[in-house]
Amino acid sequence: GPRKNPTMILWSSVFVILAIQTILCFVLVLPLPPFLQPARVRISRAIANSSIVTVCRPFVYVFILIVLFLFLEALRVVRNYQKDTGISLEKQMFEERKFFYNQRNLYLTFFCMFTSLILNRLFQLTSDLFKEKSSVESLAHQAKNASQYMEEEI
């Protein structure tokens, strides 16, 4: 079969990751009907209590760094584009196609970094939320025990 261009595979993988991140953002942010709320709570609690998330966090930062370098490269190519009018139509079409692909790559990498940072913050907020909820539950349990103890003493 035809050989795949490594850069095509790279940009296709960035697109797939962006699509996954977008779906995950929508699942975590969009309001759900009441009968689906328990499922979101279970997913959010699993994310908050998962050690996999803490193990994967450095890899997420490395991924964001790689996408940042790809963004800067696409930005460099787009900024250095110069329209040359003294060339053949075929060559001009080829150059404009390359320019279009680089613009697309610029947008892909920007939104991939943006959604990565949003998801990272959502995971942090979810984790903090469930830590605070468990703290409130334990404080309520302690207050209940203290009030029962005081009632028995009086």
C-alpha positions as CSV (number, residue, x, y, z in Angstrom):
1,G,0.0,0.0,0.0
2,P,1.0,3.7,-0.1
3,R,3.4,4.9,2.5
4,K,1.9,7.2,5.1
5,N,3.6,10.5,5.6
6,P,4.9,10.8,9.2
7,T,3.7,14.4,9.5
8,M,0.2,13.3,8.3
9,I,0.1,10.7,11.0
10,L,1.3,13.3,13.6
11,W,-1.4,15.8,12.6
12,S,-4.1,13.1,12.4
13,S,-3.2,12.0,15.9
14,V,-3.4,15.6,17.2
15,F,-6.9,15.8,15.6
16,V,-8.0,12.6,17.2
17,I,-6.7,13.7,20.6
18,L,-8.5,17.0,20.2
19,A,-11.8,15.2,19.3
20,I,-11.4,13.0,22.4
21,Q,-10.7,16.0,24.6
22,T,-13.7,17.9,23.2
23,I,-16.0,15.1,23.9
24,L,-14.6,14.7,27.4
25,C,-15.1,18.4,28.1
26,F,-18.7,18.3,26.9
27,V,-19.4,15.2,29.1
28,L,-17.9,16.9,32.2
29,V,-19.4,20.4,31.6
30,L,-22.8,20.1,29.9
31,P,-25.8,19.9,32.2
32,L,-27.3,16.4,32.2
33,P,-30.9,15.3,33.0
34,P,-31.4,14.2,36.6
35,F,-31.4,10.5,35.7
36,L,-27.8,10.7,34.3
37,Q,-26.4,12.8,37.2
38,P,-25.4,9.7,39.3
39,A,-23.4,8.4,36.4
40,R,-21.5,11.7,36.1
41,V,-20.9,11.7,39.9
42,R,-19.5,8.1,39.7
43,I,-17.2,9.1,36.8
44,S,-16.1,12.3,38.5
45,R,-15.5,10.4,41.8
46,A,-13.5,7.8,40.0
47,I,-11.4,10.5,38.3
48,A,-10.9,12.3,41.6
49,N,-9.9,9.2,43.5
50,S,-7.9,7.6,40.7
51,S,-4.2,7.2,41.1
52,I,-3.9,6.8,37.3
53,V,-4.8,10.5,36.9
54,T,-1.9,11.5,39.2
55,V,0.5,9.1,37.4
56,C,-0.6,10.4,34.0
57,R,-0.3,14.1,34.9
58,P,3.4,14.4,34.0
59,F,2.6,12.8,30.6
60,V,-0.2,15.3,30.1
61,Y,2.3,18.1,30.7
62,V,4.8,16.6,28.2
63,F,2.0,16.2,25.7
64,I,1.1,19.9,26.1
65,L,4.7,20.8,25.6
66,I,5.0,18.8,22.4
67,V,1.8,20.4,21.1
68,L,3.2,23.8,22.1
69,F,6.3,23.1,19.9
70,L,4.0,21.9,17.0
71,F,2.0,25.1,17.5
72,L,5.1,27.3,17.4
73,E,6.3,25.5,14.2
74,A,3.0,26.0,12.5
75,L,3.0,29.6,13.6
76,R,6.5,30.1,12.1
77,V,5.5,28.6,8.8
78,V,2.3,30.7,8.6
79,R,4.1,33.9,9.4
80,N,6.8,33.2,6.9
81,Y,4.4,32.6,4.1
82,Q,4.8,35.0,1.2
83,K,2.6,35.1,-1.8
84,D,4.6,34.9,-5.0
85,T,2.8,36.1,-8.1
86,G,5.5,35.4,-10.6
87,I,5.1,31.6,-10.5
88,S,3.0,29.2,-12.5
89,L,-0.6,28.5,-11.4
90,E,0.2,24.9,-10.5
91,K,3.0,26.0,-8.2
92,Q,0.9,28.7,-6.7
93,M,-1.9,26.3,-6.0
94,F,0.6,23.9,-4.3
95,E,2.0,26.7,-2.1
96,E,-1.5,27.9,-1.1
97,R,-2.5,24.3,-0.3
98,K,0.6,24.1,2.0
99,F,-0.3,27.4,3.6
100,F,-3.9,26.2,4.2
101,Y,-2.6,23.0,5.8
102,N,-0.3,25.0,8.1
103,Q,-3.1,27.3,9.1
104,R,-5.2,24.2,9.9
105,N,-2.4,22.8,11.9
106,L,-2.0,26.1,13.8
107,Y,-5.7,26.0,14.8
108,L,-5.6,22.3,15.6
109,T,-2.6,22.7,18.0
110,F,-4.0,25.8,19.6
111,F,-7.3,24.2,20.4
112,C,-5.6,21.0,21.5
113,M,-3.5,23.0,24.0
114,F,-6.5,25.0,25.1
115,T,-8.7,22.0,25.7
116,S,-5.8,20.2,27.5
117,L,-5.5,23.1,29.9
118,I,-9.3,23.2,30.4
119,L,-9.4,19.4,31.1
120,N,-6.5,19.7,33.5
121,R,-8.3,22.4,35.4
122,L,-11.6,20.5,35.4
123,F,-9.8,17.4,36.8
124,Q,-8.2,19.6,39.5
125,L,-11.5,21.2,40.4
126,T,-13.3,17.8,40.4
127,S,-10.6,16.4,42.7
128,D,-10.8,19.4,45.0
129,L,-14.6,19.2,45.1
130,F,-14.7,15.6,46.2
131,K,-12.0,16.2,48.8
132,E,-14.0,19.0,50.2
133,K,-17.2,16.9,50.1
134,S,-15.5,14.1,52.0
135,S,-14.2,16.6,54.5
136,V,-17.7,18.1,55.0
137,E,-19.1,14.6,55.4
138,S,-16.6,13.7,58.1
139,L,-17.2,17.0,59.9
140,A,-20.9,16.4,59.8
141,H,-20.4,12.9,61.2
142,Q,-18.1,14.2,64.0
143,A,-20.7,16.9,64.8
144,K,-23.4,14.3,65.0
145,N,-21.3,12.1,67.3
146,A,-20.5,15.1,69.5
147,S,-24.2,16.1,69.8
148,Q,-25.1,12.5,70.6
149,Y,-22.4,12.4,73.3
150,M,-23.6,15.7,74.8
151,E,-27.2,14.5,74.8
152,E,-26.1,11.3,76.7
153,E,-24.2,13.3,79.2
154,I,-27.0,15.7,80.0
